[in-house]
Amino acid sequence: MSTYHITIDQSLCSGFGACVDAAPDLFRLDTGGTATAVELTTSDTAALDAAAACPMGAICVTKVLAS
């Protein structure tokens, strides 16, 4: 099972909410309408779908290498 690290570039996020639609367990829109990750590390592949769905390219999901 792979583990992924989620990073959101807040300066790029426009609050479309596509990430929340793709992975509601992993992303939320804060009171200002900007996306936040519920957890920064996950094994849920929906994080990859959310990053692909982001129209602004604000979400980066990287695979964490096992040590």
PDB file of N, H, CA, C and O in Angstrom:
ATOM      1  N   MET A   1       0.846  -1.177   0.000  1.00  0.00           N
ATOM      2  CA  MET A   1       0.000   0.000   0.000  1.00  0.00           C
ATOM      3  C   MET A   1       0.892   1.242   0.000  1.00  0.00           C
ATOM      4  O   MET A   1       1.841   1.340   0.778  1.00  0.00           O
ATOM      5  N   SER A   2       0.579   2.163  -0.863  1.00  0.00           N
ATOM      6  H   SER A   2      -0.191   2.083  -1.495  1.00  0.00           H
ATOM      7  CA  SER A   2       1.356   3.404  -0.975  1.00  0.00           C
ATOM      8  C   SER A   2       0.827   4.452  -0.005  1.00  0.00           C
ATOM      9  O   SER A   2      -0.342   4.447   0.381  1.00  0.00           O
ATOM     10  N   THR A   3       1.724   5.342   0.370  1.00  0.00           N
ATOM     11  H   THR A   3       2.674   5.346   0.056  1.00  0.00           H
ATOM     12  CA  THR A   3       1.363   6.483   1.205  1.00  0.00           C
ATOM     13  C   THR A   3       1.662   7.737   0.407  1.00  0.00           C
ATOM     14  O   THR A   3       2.666   7.804  -0.302  1.00  0.00           O
ATOM     15  N   TYR A   4       0.785   8.740   0.521  1.00  0.00           N
ATOM     16  H   TYR A   4      -0.031   8.686   1.097  1.00  0.00           H
ATOM     17  CA  TYR A   4       0.905   9.974  -0.238  1.00  0.00           C
ATOM     18  C   TYR A   4       0.927  11.184   0.694  1.00  0.00           C
ATOM     19  O   TYR A   4       0.265  11.200   1.732  1.00  0.00           O
ATOM     20  N   HIS A   5       1.695  12.188   0.304  1.00  0.00           N
ATOM     21  H   HIS A   5       2.232  12.175  -0.540  1.00  0.00           H
ATOM     22  CA  HIS A   5       1.753  13.457   1.030  1.00  0.00           C
ATOM     23  C   HIS A   5       1.031  14.510   0.192  1.00  0.00           C
ATOM     24  O   HIS A   5       1.283  14.644  -1.005  1.00  0.00           O
ATOM     25  N   ILE A   6       0.133  15.253   0.836  1.00  0.00           N
ATOM     26  H   ILE A   6      -0.072  15.143   1.809  1.00  0.00           H
ATOM     27  CA  ILE A   6      -0.681  16.264   0.152  1.00  0.00           C
ATOM     28  C   ILE A   6      -0.145  17.653   0.481  1.00  0.00           C
ATOM     29  O   ILE A   6       0.066  17.993   1.645  1.00  0.00           O
ATOM     30  N   THR A   7       0.071  18.447  -0.563  1.00  0.00           N
ATOM     31  H   THR A   7      -0.100  18.171  -1.508  1.00  0.00           H
ATOM     32  CA  THR A   7       0.461  19.841  -0.405  1.00  0.00           C
ATOM     33  C   THR A   7      -0.501  20.691  -1.222  1.00  0.00           C
ATOM     34  O   THR A   7      -0.817  20.357  -2.364  1.00  0.00           O
ATOM     35  N   ILE A   8      -0.967  21.791  -0.636  1.00  0.00           N
ATOM     36  H   ILE A   8      -0.710  22.062   0.292  1.00  0.00           H
ATOM     37  CA  ILE A   8      -1.854  22.705  -1.352  1.00  0.00           C
ATOM     38  C   ILE A   8      -1.197  24.075  -1.411  1.00  0.00           C
ATOM     39  O   ILE A   8      -0.843  24.651  -0.383  1.00  0.00           O
ATOM     40  N   ASP A   9      -1.039  24.589  -2.623  1.00  0.00           N
ATOM     41  H   ASP A   9      -1.326  24.121  -3.459  1.00  0.00           H
ATOM     42  CA  ASP A   9      -0.511  25.946  -2.808  1.00  0.00           C
ATOM     43  C   ASP A   9      -1.684  26.904  -2.641  1.00  0.00           C
ATOM     44  O   ASP A   9      -2.485  27.088  -3.558  1.00  0.00           O
ATOM     45  N   GLN A  10      -1.777  27.510  -1.467  1.00  0.00           N
ATOM     46  H   GLN A  10      -1.127  27.361  -0.722  1.00  0.00           H
ATOM     47  CA  GLN A  10      -2.899  28.384  -1.147  1.00  0.00           C
ATOM     48  C   GLN A  10      -3.006  29.580  -2.095  1.00  0.00           C
ATOM     49  O   GLN A  10      -4.098  30.106  -2.310  1.00  0.00           O
ATOM     50  N   SER A  11      -1.885  30.005  -2.656  1.00  0.00           N
ATOM     51  H   SER A  11      -0.998  29.578  -2.481  1.00  0.00           H
ATOM     52  CA  SER A  11      -1.925  31.153  -3.565  1.00  0.00           C
ATOM     53  C   SER A  11      -2.577  30.798  -4.906  1.00  0.00           C
ATOM     54  O   SER A  11      -3.013  31.690  -5.633  1.00  0.00           O
ATOM     55  N   LEU A  12      -2.647  29.515  -5.235  1.00  0.00           N
ATOM     56  H   LEU A  12      -2.293  28.790  -4.644  1.00  0.00           H
ATOM     57  CA  LEU A  12      -3.274  29.081  -6.479  1.00  0.00           C
ATOM     58  C   LEU A  12      -4.736  28.673  -6.300  1.00  0.00           C
ATOM     59  O   LEU A  12      -5.518  28.714  -7.250  1.00  0.00           O
ATOM     60  N   CYS A  13      -5.098  28.283  -5.088  1.00  0.00           N
ATOM     61  H   CYS A  13      -4.462  28.249  -4.316  1.00  0.00           H
ATOM     62  CA  CYS A  13      -6.449  27.780  -4.837  1.00  0.00           C
ATOM     63  C   CYS A  13      -7.472  28.894  -5.000  1.00  0.00           C
ATOM     64  O   CYS A  13      -7.342  29.971  -4.418  1.00  0.00           O
ATOM     65  N   SER A  14      -8.505  28.610  -5.812  1.00  0.00           N
ATOM     66  H   SER A  14      -8.611  27.735  -6.285  1.00  0.00           H
ATOM     67  CA  SER A  14      -9.589  29.572  -6.029  1.00  0.00           C
ATOM     68  C   SER A  14     -10.901  29.106  -5.408  1.00  0.00           C
ATOM     69  O   SER A  14     -11.934  29.757  -5.566  1.00  0.00           O
ATOM     70  N   GLY A  15     -10.857  27.978  -4.701  1.00  0.00           N
ATOM     71  H   GLY A  15     -10.018  27.450  -4.573  1.00  0.00           H
ATOM     72  CA  GLY A  15     -12.037  27.517  -3.982  1.00  0.00           C
ATOM     73  C   GLY A  15     -13.127  26.905  -4.835  1.00  0.00           C
ATOM     74  O   GLY A  15     -14.298  26.966  -4.462  1.00  0.00           O
ATOM     75  N   PHE A  16     -12.781  26.320  -5.965  1.00  0.00           N
ATOM     76  H   PHE A  16     -11.830  26.270  -6.268  1.00  0.00           H
ATOM     77  CA  PHE A  16     -13.788  25.679  -6.814  1.00  0.00           C
ATOM     78  C   PHE A  16     -14.461  24.497  -6.109  1.00  0.00           C
ATOM     79  O   PHE A  16     -15.640  24.221  -6.331  1.00  0.00           O
ATOM     80  N   GLY A  17     -13.697  23.802  -5.257  1.00  0.00           N
ATOM     81  H   GLY A  17     -12.739  24.026  -5.077  1.00  0.00           H
ATOM     82  CA  GLY A  17     -14.252  22.671  -4.512  1.00  0.00           C
ATOM     83  C   GLY A  17     -14.204  21.352  -5.245  1.00  0.00           C
ATOM     84  O   GLY A  17     -14.791  20.375  -4.780  1.00  0.00           O
ATOM     85  N   ALA A  18     -13.528  21.289  -6.372  1.00  0.00           N
ATOM     86  H   ALA A  18     -13.051  22.082  -6.751  1.00  0.00           H
ATOM     87  CA  ALA A  18     -13.423  20.023  -7.113  1.00  0.00           C
ATOM     88  C   ALA A  18     -12.724  18.960  -6.270  1.00  0.00           C
ATOM     89  O   ALA A  18     -13.041  17.775  -6.376  1.00  0.00           O
ATOM     90  N   CYS A  19     -11.786  19.374  -5.442  1.00  0.00           N
ATOM     91  H   CYS A  19     -11.528  20.336  -5.356  1.00  0.00           H
ATOM     92  CA  CYS A  19     -11.084  18.433  -4.571  1.00  0.00           C
ATOM     93  C   CYS A  19     -12.026  17.821  -3.546  1.00  0.00           C
ATOM     94  O   CYS A  19     -11.950  16.629  -3.251  1.00  0.00           O
ATOM     95  N   VAL A  20     -12.916  18.648  -3.005  1.00  0.00           N
ATOM     96  H   VAL A  20     -12.979  19.617  -3.244  1.00  0.00           H
ATOM     97  CA  VAL A  20     -13.896  18.164  -2.030  1.00  0.00           C
ATOM     98  C   VAL A  20     -14.867  17.195  -2.706  1.00  0.00           C
ATOM     99  O   VAL A  20     -15.250  16.183  -2.119  1.00  0.00           O
ATOM    100  N   ASP A  21     -15.258  17.508  -3.933  1.00  0.00           N
ATOM    101  H   ASP A  21     -14.947  18.330  -4.410  1.00  0.00           H
ATOM    102  CA  ASP A  21     -16.147  16.607  -4.676  1.00  0.00           C
ATOM    103  C   ASP A  21     -15.469  15.263  -4.939  1.00  0.00           C
ATOM    104  O   ASP A  21     -16.107  14.216  -4.838  1.00  0.00           O
ATOM    105  N   ALA A  22     -14.177  15.290  -5.276  1.00  0.00           N
ATOM    106  H   ALA A  22     -13.659  16.141  -5.358  1.00  0.00           H
ATOM    107  CA  ALA A  22     -13.441  14.070  -5.619  1.00  0.00           C
ATOM    108  C   ALA A  22     -13.040  13.259  -4.391  1.00  0.00           C
ATOM    109  O   ALA A  22     -12.979  12.031  -4.451  1.00  0.00           O
ATOM    110  N   ALA A  23     -12.769  13.938  -3.283  1.00  0.00           N
ATOM    111  H   ALA A  23     -12.819  14.936  -3.235  1.00  0.00           H
ATOM    112  CA  ALA A  23     -12.285  13.247  -2.080  1.00  0.00           C
ATOM    113  C   ALA A  23     -12.786  13.953  -0.819  1.00  0.00           C
ATOM    114  O   ALA A  23     -12.008  14.598  -0.116  1.00  0.00           O
ATOM    115  N   PRO A  24     -14.081  13.831  -0.535  1.00  0.00           N
ATOM    116  CA  PRO A  24     -14.657  14.559   0.597  1.00  0.00           C
ATOM    117  C   PRO A  24     -14.091  14.175   1.956  1.00  0.00           C
ATOM    118  O   PRO A  24     -14.189  14.955   2.904  1.00  0.00           O
ATOM    119  N   ASP A  25     -13.505  12.993   2.070  1.00  0.00           N
ATOM    120  H   ASP A  25     -13.426  12.359   1.301  1.00  0.00           H
ATOM    121  CA  ASP A  25     -12.890  12.589   3.334  1.00  0.00           C
ATOM    122  C   ASP A  25     -11.513  13.209   3.532  1.00  0.00           C
ATOM    123  O   ASP A  25     -10.982  13.207   4.642  1.00  0.00           O
ATOM    124  N   LEU A  26     -10.930  13.742   2.451  1.00  0.00           N
ATOM    125  H   LEU A  26     -11.361  13.743   1.549  1.00  0.00           H
ATOM    126  CA  LEU A  26      -9.562  14.254   2.514  1.00  0.00           C
ATOM    127  C   LEU A  26      -9.455  15.769   2.446  1.00  0.00           C
ATOM    128  O   LEU A  26      -8.462  16.335   2.903  1.00  0.00           O
ATOM    129  N   PHE A  27     -10.468  16.443   1.878  1.00  0.00           N
ATOM    130  H   PHE A  27     -11.275  15.983   1.507  1.00  0.00           H
ATOM    131  CA  PHE A  27     -10.381  17.884   1.662  1.00  0.00           C
ATOM    132  C   PHE A  27     -11.623  18.604   2.177  1.00  0.00           C
ATOM    133  O   PHE A  27     -12.728  18.062   2.178  1.00  0.00           O
ATOM    134  N   ARG A  28     -11.402  19.845   2.616  1.00  0.00           N
ATOM    135  H   ARG A  28     -10.504  20.284   2.615  1.00  0.00           H
ATOM    136  CA  ARG A  28     -12.476  20.729   3.052  1.00  0.00           C
ATOM    137  C   ARG A  28     -12.188  22.120   2.507  1.00  0.00           C
ATOM    138  O   ARG A  28     -11.038  22.451   2.221  1.00  0.00           O
ATOM    139  N   LEU A  29     -13.221  22.930   2.364  1.00  0.00           N
ATOM    140  H   LEU A  29     -14.156  22.661   2.597  1.00  0.00           H
ATOM    141  CA  LEU A  29     -13.033  24.345   2.073  1.00  0.00           C
ATOM    142  C   LEU A  29     -13.159  25.082   3.403  1.00  0.00           C
ATOM    143  O   LEU A  29     -14.133  24.896   4.132  1.00  0.00           O
ATOM    144  N   ASP A  30     -12.168  25.921   3.717  1.00  0.00           N
ATOM    145  H   ASP A  30     -11.376  26.073   3.125  1.00  0.00           H
ATOM    146  CA  ASP A  30     -12.217  26.666   4.972  1.00  0.00           C
ATOM    147  C   ASP A  30     -13.195  27.827   4.853  1.00  0.00           C
ATOM    148  O   ASP A  30     -13.814  28.011   3.805  1.00  0.00           O
ATOM    149  N   THR A  31     -13.339  28.606   5.907  1.00  0.00           N
ATOM    150  H   THR A  31     -12.837  28.457   6.759  1.00  0.00           H
ATOM    151  CA  THR A  31     -14.319  29.693   5.908  1.00  0.00           C
ATOM    152  C   THR A  31     -14.035  30.747   4.844  1.00  0.00           C
ATOM    153  O   THR A  31     -14.939  31.468   4.423  1.00  0.00           O
ATOM    154  N   GLY A  32     -12.781  30.835   4.410  1.00  0.00           N
ATOM    155  H   GLY A  32     -12.047  30.249   4.752  1.00  0.00           H
ATOM    156  CA  GLY A  32     -12.422  31.777   3.349  1.00  0.00           C
ATOM    157  C   GLY A  32     -12.588  31.195   1.961  1.00  0.00           C
ATOM    158  O   GLY A  32     -12.334  31.872   0.965  1.00  0.00           O
ATOM    159  N   GLY A  33     -13.020  29.925   1.888  1.00  0.00           N
ATOM    160  H   GLY A  33     -13.227  29.375   2.697  1.00  0.00           H
ATOM    161  CA  GLY A  33     -13.238  29.279   0.600  1.00  0.00           C
ATOM    162  C   GLY A  33     -12.005  28.633   0.001  1.00  0.00           C
ATOM    163  O   GLY A  33     -12.008  28.258  -1.172  1.00  0.00           O
ATOM    164  N   THR A  34     -10.948  28.499   0.793  1.00  0.00           N
ATOM    165  H   THR A  34     -10.945  28.804   1.745  1.00  0.00           H
ATOM    166  CA  THR A  34      -9.707  27.892   0.312  1.00  0.00           C
ATOM    167  C   THR A  34      -9.640  26.432   0.756  1.00  0.00           C
ATOM    168  O   THR A  34     -10.037  26.096   1.871  1.00  0.00           O
ATOM    169  N   ALA A  35      -9.141  25.579  -0.116  1.00  0.00           N
ATOM    170  H   ALA A  35      -8.818  25.852  -1.023  1.00  0.00           H
ATOM    171  CA  ALA A  35      -9.045  24.158   0.190  1.00  0.00           C
ATOM    172  C   ALA A  35      -7.991  23.897   1.255  1.00  0.00           C
ATOM    173  O   ALA A  35      -6.928  24.516   1.276  1.00  0.00           O
ATOM    174  N   THR A  36      -8.317  22.964   2.135  1.00  0.00           N
ATOM    175  H   THR A  36      -9.181  22.461   2.118  1.00  0.00           H
ATOM    176  CA  THR A  36      -7.374  22.469   3.124  1.00  0.00           C
ATOM    177  C   THR A  36      -7.452  20.951   3.135  1.00  0.00           C
ATOM    178  O   THR A  36      -8.499  20.369   2.849  1.00  0.00           O
ATOM    179  N   ALA A  37      -6.344  20.321   3.466  1.00  0.00           N
ATOM    180  H   ALA A  37      -5.494  20.794   3.699  1.00  0.00           H
ATOM    181  CA  ALA A  37      -6.313  18.865   3.582  1.00  0.00           C
ATOM    182  C   ALA A  37      -6.681  18.483   5.008  1.00  0.00           C
ATOM    183  O   ALA A  37      -6.172  19.067   5.964  1.00  0.00           O
ATOM    184  N   VAL A  38      -7.559  17.511   5.149  1.00  0.00           N
ATOM    185  H   VAL A  38      -7.972  17.036   4.372  1.00  0.00           H
ATOM    186  CA  VAL A  38      -7.943  17.020   6.469  1.00  0.00           C
ATOM    187  C   VAL A  38      -6.734  16.361   7.123  1.00  0.00           C
ATOM    188  O   VAL A  38      -6.488  16.547   8.314  1.00  0.00           O
ATOM    189  N   GLU A  39      -5.983  15.593   6.342  1.00  0.00           N
ATOM    190  H   GLU A  39      -6.182  15.442   5.374  1.00  0.00           H
ATOM    191  CA  GLU A  39      -4.736  14.970   6.779  1.00  0.00           C
ATOM    192  C   GLU A  39      -3.705  15.212   5.691  1.00  0.00           C
ATOM    193  O   GLU A  39      -4.031  15.186   4.505  1.00  0.00           O
ATOM    194  N   LEU A  40      -2.468  15.446   6.088  1.00  0.00           N
ATOM    195  H   LEU A  40      -2.203  15.467   7.052  1.00  0.00           H
ATOM    196  CA  LEU A  40      -1.413  15.711   5.105  1.00  0.00           C
ATOM    197  C   LEU A  40      -0.835  14.434   4.509  1.00  0.00           C
ATOM    198  O   LEU A  40      -0.209  14.471   3.450  1.00  0.00           O
ATOM    199  N   THR A  41      -1.041  13.310   5.180  1.00  0.00           N
ATOM    200  H   THR A  41      -1.550  13.280   6.040  1.00  0.00           H
ATOM    201  CA  THR A  41      -0.549  12.036   4.686  1.00  0.00           C
ATOM    202  C   THR A  41      -1.701  11.044   4.656  1.00  0.00           C
ATOM    203  O   THR A  41      -2.492  10.968   5.596  1.00  0.00           O
ATOM    204  N   THR A  42      -1.788  10.282   3.569  1.00  0.00           N
ATOM    205  H   THR A  42      -1.145  10.343   2.805  1.00  0.00           H
ATOM    206  CA  THR A  42      -2.893   9.337   3.420  1.00  0.00           C
ATOM    207  C   THR A  42      -2.481   8.178   2.512  1.00  0.00           C
ATOM    208  O   THR A  42      -1.544   8.290   1.722  1.00  0.00           O
ATOM    209  N   SER A  43      -3.183   7.094   2.640  1.00  0.00           N
ATOM    210  H   SER A  43      -3.945   7.004   3.282  1.00  0.00           H
ATOM    211  CA  SER A  43      -3.014   5.978   1.702  1.00  0.00           C
ATOM    212  C   SER A  43      -4.192   5.919   0.730  1.00  0.00           C
ATOM    213  O   SER A  43      -4.260   5.029  -0.118  1.00  0.00           O
ATOM    214  N   ASP A  44      -5.105   6.859   0.857  1.00  0.00           N
ATOM    215  H   ASP A  44      -5.050   7.581   1.546  1.00  0.00           H
ATOM    216  CA  ASP A  44      -6.298   6.916   0.013  1.00  0.00           C
ATOM    217  C   ASP A  44      -5.944   7.474  -1.369  1.00  0.00           C
ATOM    218  O   ASP A  44      -5.503   8.616  -1.493  1.00  0.00           O
ATOM    219  N   THR A  45      -6.141   6.664  -2.388  1.00  0.00           N
ATOM    220  H   THR A  45      -6.499   5.736  -2.286  1.00  0.00           H
ATOM    221  CA  THR A  45      -5.808   7.087  -3.754  1.00  0.00           C
ATOM    222  C   THR A  45      -6.738   8.181  -4.268  1.00  0.00           C
ATOM    223  O   THR A  45      -6.479   8.756  -5.325  1.00  0.00           O
ATOM    224  N   ALA A  46      -7.810   8.478  -3.547  1.00  0.00           N
ATOM    225  H   ALA A  46      -8.020   8.011  -2.689  1.00  0.00           H
ATOM    226  CA  ALA A  46      -8.693   9.579  -3.933  1.00  0.00           C
ATOM    227  C   ALA A  46      -7.938  10.906  -3.910  1.00  0.00           C
ATOM    228  O   ALA A  46      -8.354  11.860  -4.568  1.00  0.00           O
ATOM    229  N   ALA A  47      -6.850  10.982  -3.172  1.00  0.00           N
ATOM    230  H   ALA A  47      -6.512  10.207  -2.637  1.00  0.00           H
ATOM    231  CA  ALA A  47      -6.017  12.194  -3.160  1.00  0.00           C
ATOM    232  C   ALA A  47      -5.489  12.481  -4.569  1.00  0.00           C
ATOM    233  O   ALA A  47      -5.400  13.638  -4.979  1.00  0.00           O
ATOM    234  N   LEU A  48      -5.148  11.444  -5.293  1.00  0.00           N
ATOM    235  H   LEU A  48      -5.220  10.503  -4.960  1.00  0.00           H
ATOM    236  CA  LEU A  48      -4.658  11.603  -6.666  1.00  0.00           C
ATOM    237  C   LEU A  48      -5.772  12.129  -7.572  1.00  0.00           C
ATOM    238  O   LEU A  48      -5.535  12.973  -8.437  1.00  0.00           O
ATOM    239  N   ASP A  49      -6.983  11.624  -7.366  1.00  0.00           N
ATOM    240  H   ASP A  49      -7.176  10.939  -6.664  1.00  0.00           H
ATOM    241  CA  ASP A  49      -8.135  12.088  -8.146  1.00  0.00           C
ATOM    242  C   ASP A  49      -8.414  13.562  -7.863  1.00  0.00           C
ATOM    243  O   ASP A  49      -8.723  14.329  -8.775  1.00  0.00           O
ATOM    244  N   ALA A  50      -8.304  13.948  -6.597  1.00  0.00           N
ATOM    245  H   ALA A  50      -8.054  13.324  -5.856  1.00  0.00           H
ATOM    246  CA  ALA A  50      -8.558  15.334  -6.213  1.00  0.00           C
ATOM    247  C   ALA A  50      -7.532  16.271  -6.846  1.00  0.00           C
ATOM    248  O   ALA A  50      -7.880  17.352  -7.321  1.00  0.00           O
ATOM    249  N   ALA A  51      -6.281  15.855  -6.849  1.00  0.00           N
ATOM    250  H   ALA A  51      -5.998  14.977  -6.463  1.00  0.00           H
ATOM    251  CA  ALA A  51      -5.233  16.681  -7.464  1.00  0.00           C
ATOM    252  C   ALA A  51      -5.489  16.831  -8.960  1.00  0.00           C
ATOM    253  O   ALA A  51      -5.318  17.914  -9.520  1.00  0.00           O
ATOM    254  N   ALA A  52      -5.895  15.746  -9.598  1.00  0.00           N
ATOM    255  H   ALA A  52      -6.033  14.867  -9.143  1.00  0.00           H
ATOM    256  CA  ALA A  52      -6.177  15.792 -11.038  1.00  0.00           C
ATOM    257  C   ALA A  52      -7.400  16.656 -11.334  1.00  0.00           C
ATOM    258  O   ALA A  52      -7.483  17.267 -12.399  1.00  0.00           O
ATOM    259  N   ALA A  53      -8.342  16.710 -10.406  1.00  0.00           N
ATOM    260  H   ALA A  53      -8.274  16.213  -9.541  1.00  0.00           H
ATOM    261  CA  ALA A  53      -9.570  17.473 -10.617  1.00  0.00           C
ATOM    262  C   ALA A  53      -9.400  18.968 -10.376  1.00  0.00           C
ATOM    263  O   ALA A  53     -10.237  19.759 -10.812  1.00  0.00           O
ATOM    264  N   CYS A  54      -8.338  19.366  -9.693  1.00  0.00           N
ATOM    265  H   CYS A  54      -7.658  18.723  -9.339  1.00  0.00           H
ATOM    266  CA  CYS A  54      -8.151  20.778  -9.355  1.00  0.00           C
ATOM    267  C   CYS A  54      -7.880  21.598 -10.619  1.00  0.00           C
ATOM    268  O   CYS A  54      -6.855  21.394 -11.270  1.00  0.00           O
ATOM    269  N   PRO A  55      -8.779  22.521 -10.979  1.00  0.00           N
ATOM    270  CA  PRO A  55      -8.594  23.288 -12.212  1.00  0.00           C
ATOM    271  C   PRO A  55      -7.433  24.283 -12.140  1.00  0.00           C
ATOM    272  O   PRO A  55      -6.947  24.743 -13.173  1.00  0.00           O
ATOM    273  N   MET A  56      -6.998  24.609 -10.951  1.00  0.00           N
ATOM    274  H   MET A  56      -7.393  24.235 -10.112  1.00  0.00           H
ATOM    275  CA  MET A  56      -5.906  25.571 -10.782  1.00  0.00           C
ATOM    276  C   MET A  56      -4.553  24.896 -10.593  1.00  0.00           C
ATOM    277  O   MET A  56      -3.525  25.573 -10.575  1.00  0.00           O
ATOM    278  N   GLY A  57      -4.538  23.578 -10.452  1.00  0.00           N
ATOM    279  H   GLY A  57      -5.373  23.028 -10.467  1.00  0.00           H
ATOM    280  CA  GLY A  57      -3.283  22.855 -10.214  1.00  0.00           C
ATOM    281  C   GLY A  57      -2.680  23.183  -8.860  1.00  0.00           C
ATOM    282  O   GLY A  57      -1.460  23.165  -8.698  1.00  0.00           O
ATOM    283  N   ALA A  58      -3.530  23.483  -7.887  1.00  0.00           N
ATOM    284  H   ALA A  58      -4.521  23.498  -8.018  1.00  0.00           H
ATOM    285  CA  ALA A  58      -3.047  23.902  -6.575  1.00  0.00           C
ATOM    286  C   ALA A  58      -2.666  22.726  -5.670  1.00  0.00           C
ATOM    287  O   ALA A  58      -1.984  22.914  -4.663  1.00  0.00           O
ATOM    288  N   ILE A  59      -3.100  21.529  -6.023  1.00  0.00           N
ATOM    289  H   ILE A  59      -3.654  21.376  -6.841  1.00  0.00           H
ATOM    290  CA  ILE A  59      -2.856  20.369  -5.160  1.00  0.00           C
ATOM    291  C   ILE A  59      -1.749  19.511  -5.748  1.00  0.00           C
ATOM    292  O   ILE A  59      -1.777  19.138  -6.921  1.00  0.00           O
ATOM    293  N   CYS A  60      -0.777  19.209  -4.902  1.00  0.00           N
ATOM    294  H   CYS A  60      -0.755  19.512  -3.949  1.00  0.00           H
ATOM    295  CA  CYS A  60       0.317  18.321  -5.290  1.00  0.00           C
ATOM    296  C   CYS A  60       0.280  17.110  -4.355  1.00  0.00           C
ATOM    297  O   CYS A  60       0.293  17.258  -3.133  1.00  0.00           O
ATOM    298  N   VAL A  61       0.233  15.931  -4.935  1.00  0.00           N
ATOM    299  H   VAL A  61       0.223  15.811  -5.928  1.00  0.00           H
ATOM    300  CA  VAL A  61       0.243  14.702  -4.160  1.00  0.00           C
ATOM    301  C   VAL A  61       1.485  13.920  -4.561  1.00  0.00           C
ATOM    302  O   VAL A  61       1.657  13.565  -5.727  1.00  0.00           O
ATOM    303  N   THR A  62       2.336  13.658  -3.600  1.00  0.00           N
ATOM    304  H   THR A  62       2.197  13.947  -2.653  1.00  0.00           H
ATOM    305  CA  THR A  62       3.574  12.936  -3.870  1.00  0.00           C
ATOM    306  C   THR A  62       3.588  11.619  -3.095  1.00  0.00           C
ATOM    307  O   THR A  62       3.111  11.537  -1.964  1.00  0.00           O
ATOM    308  N   LYS A  63       4.133  10.619  -3.718  1.00  0.00           N
ATOM    309  H   LYS A  63       4.521  10.685  -4.638  1.00  0.00           H
ATOM    310  CA  LYS A  63       4.257   9.317  -3.081  1.00  0.00           C
ATOM    311  C   LYS A  63       5.399   9.367  -2.086  1.00  0.00           C
ATOM    312  O   LYS A  63       6.498   9.816  -2.413  1.00  0.00           O
ATOM    313  N   VAL A  64       5.142   8.909  -0.877  1.00  0.00           N
ATOM    314  H   VAL A  64       4.249   8.544  -0.611  1.00  0.00           H
ATOM    315  CA  VAL A  64       6.164   8.863   0.163  1.00  0.00           C
ATOM    316  C   VAL A  64       6.931   7.560  -0.004  1.00  0.00           C
ATOM    317  O   VAL A  64       6.351   6.474  -0.019  1.00  0.00           O
ATOM    318  N   LEU A  65       8.244   7.691  -0.128  1.00  0.00           N
ATOM    319  H   LEU A  65       8.715   8.573  -0.116  1.00  0.00           H
ATOM    320  CA  LEU A  65       9.076   6.509  -0.297  1.00  0.00           C
ATOM    321  C   LEU A  65       9.297   5.826   1.042  1.00  0.00           C
ATOM    322  O   LEU A  65       9.555   6.480   2.053  1.00  0.00           O
ATOM    323  N   ALA A  66       9.192   4.509   1.036  1.00  0.00           N
ATOM    324  H   ALA A  66       8.982   3.978   0.215  1.00  0.00           H
ATOM    325  CA  ALA A  66       9.421   3.744   2.263  1.00  0.00           C
ATOM    326  C   ALA A  66      10.897   3.801   2.629  1.00  0.00           C
ATOM    327  O   ALA A  66      11.775   3.769   1.767  1.00  0.00           O
ATOM    328  N   SER A  67      11.141   3.885   3.916  1.00  0.00           N
ATOM    329  H   SER A  67      10.427   3.911   4.616  1.00  0.00           H
ATOM    330  CA  SER A  67      12.546   3.947   4.349  1.00  0.00           C
ATOM    331  C   SER A  67      13.065   2.625   4.801  1.00  0.00           C
ATOM    332  O   SER A  67      14.227   2.520   5.193  1.00  0.00           O
TER     333      SER A  67
END
